[in-house]
Amino acid sequence: MTYLFVAHDLQAVANLCDRVLFLYRGMIVEELERNRLSDAKNEYAKALLASVMPFRSR
C-alpha cells in the first residue's frame, strides 16, 4: 500500500515516510530516503532542513 503524505511539518514527514520529495515551484528538486535527509544537495532542500534541524527520525 502506498500513501502520498503532503506536509510542511518535516518532523512528521521524517517519522511517517520512507522517502521524502522536496518540491520547489511545483518541481521535484530533491528525493531522499528518510535516513539520508542530511545528505541533501539542493540548496532549497538544505534550507528547509536547516530550518528544523536537528530532528529525529524513527
C-alpha positions as CSV (number, residue, x, y, z in Angstrom):
1,M,0.0,0.0,0.0
2,T,1.2,3.5,-0.8
3,Y,0.2,6.8,0.7
4,L,1.0,10.3,-0.5
5,F,1.6,12.5,2.5
6,V,1.9,16.2,1.8
7,A,3.1,18.3,4.7
8,H,5.2,21.3,5.7
9,D,6.0,19.6,9.0
10,L,9.3,17.9,8.3
11,Q,9.4,16.2,11.7
12,A,6.1,14.4,10.9
13,V,7.4,13.6,7.4
14,A,10.6,12.1,8.9
15,N,8.6,9.9,11.3
16,L,6.0,8.7,8.8
17,C,7.6,8.5,5.4
18,D,10.3,6.2,3.9
19,R,11.1,8.6,1.0
20,V,10.9,12.4,1.0
21,L,10.5,14.6,-2.1
22,F,11.2,18.3,-1.9
23,L,9.2,20.5,-4.3
24,Y,10.1,24.0,-5.4
25,R,7.6,25.9,-7.6
26,G,5.8,22.6,-8.4
27,M,9.0,20.8,-9.5
28,I,10.8,18.0,-7.6
29,V,14.2,19.3,-6.7
30,E,15.4,16.5,-4.4
31,E,14.5,13.0,-3.4
32,L,16.0,11.4,-0.3
33,E,15.5,8.4,1.9
34,R,14.3,9.3,5.4
35,N,17.5,8.2,7.0
36,R,19.6,10.3,4.5
37,L,18.0,13.7,4.9
38,S,21.3,15.3,6.0
39,D,22.7,14.3,2.5
40,A,20.6,16.9,0.7
41,K,22.4,18.5,-2.3
42,N,19.8,21.0,-3.5
43,E,20.1,24.5,-1.8
44,Y,16.3,24.8,-1.3
45,A,16.1,21.3,0.4
46,K,19.1,22.2,2.5
47,A,17.5,25.5,3.6
48,L,14.2,23.7,4.5
49,L,16.1,21.1,6.5
50,A,18.3,23.7,8.3
51,S,15.1,25.5,9.4
52,V,14.1,22.4,11.6
53,M,17.4,20.6,12.3
54,P,18.1,18.8,14.4
55,F,15.2,16.4,14.2
56,R,14.9,12.8,15.0
57,S,13.6,10.1,12.6
58,R,12.5,6.8,13.9
